[in-house]
Amino acid sequence: RPIREAKQYIKEHFREPISLELVSEHVGFNATYFSTLFKKETGSTFLEYLTGMRMEEAKVLLKETNMNVAAICEAVGYSDTKHFTKGFTKYTNLKPNEYRKIYS
């Protein structure tokens, strides 16, 4: 149940600055224990899960909107476009603009 609650919290807040500490506090665990439990239950670390959620939303925005990459970066919870682009490229093997060209 705490992991389900944590996943729901992440889903509702992934666009905001969010941390393992914040989410673990929300579900009432210390960060170290929560991190271990989260990985065991989901197969992903907290950061992998959060990144995946943000990248999936970025893919939708690239496909379905005309928002520029900087706006999408901000909309999915990143403050640094360079960091977002690097992460997106690692996640999809395509740069955001390449992804948009292929899939929209």
N, C-alpha and C positions, 0 to 999 in steps of 0.2 A: 504493500500500500504506500509506503513512503516514496518508493521509486516512481510509482504511478503519479503521485502528487507532485513530485519533483519534475517529471516530464511535462505535466500540465503547466506547471509554473514556468518552465523554460519556454514552452510553446507560446505562452501569453506575454513573455517578457524578453524574448530573444533579440528584439530590436533595440533594447536598452543596454547600457553597460551592465553586465551580469557576471557574477563570479561563482566559483565553487562554494566559497564561504557563504555568500548570500543565499544560495539555494539550500545548502546544508542547514543553515540557520532556520530557513523557512520551514523545513520539514522536521527540525528538532534534533539534528545529529551534529556531532563535531565533524569538521571537514575531512579529517583523515579516514574516519570510519565510513562516512558517507561516500567518499571517493571509492573506497574498496567495494562497498555494497553496490554502488552504481555500476561499476565495471563488471561485477559478477552478474548482476541482473540484466544488463543491456548488451554486454559484450563490447562496449565502447567506453572510453574514458569520458568524463564530463566534457572536456574540451572538444573531443572528436564529435560527440553528440551535438553540442552547441554549434560547432562549425558546420556540420552536416545540415542542420536545420537552417542556418543562415544561407548556406550555398544553394540549397534547394529553393528557397524563397528568391534568391538572386536569379536563378535560372528562370523561374516563372516571370519575374519582372523584366528580364532581358527579352523573353519571348513575347510577352503580352503588352508591354508598354514601350513608349518612346523615351523613357527616362534615360538621362545620360549615366555613364558608369559611376561618376562621383555621387549622383543622387541615389543610385541603387546601393552603393556602398554604405551611405548614411542610413538608408531605409532598412537595411538588414543588420545594423548594429556595429558597423565599423566606422572609425573616425579617420582612418588613413587609407586613401585610395590605393596607394602603392602596396600596402600590406594586404588589402582586399584582393587586388588583382593577382598578386603572387599566390595567395591562398586559393582563389578561384581557379587559377591555371593548374595548380597542383591537384585540386579536387576533380576537375573535368578534363584535364589535358588540353584545354583550349583557353585562350585569352577571352575576357568577356565580350569584346567586339567580334571575335571570330565565332563565339557561341551564338551571338545574336544573328550574324549573317547566315549561319547554317540552319538555325532552328526557328527563325521568325518569318 
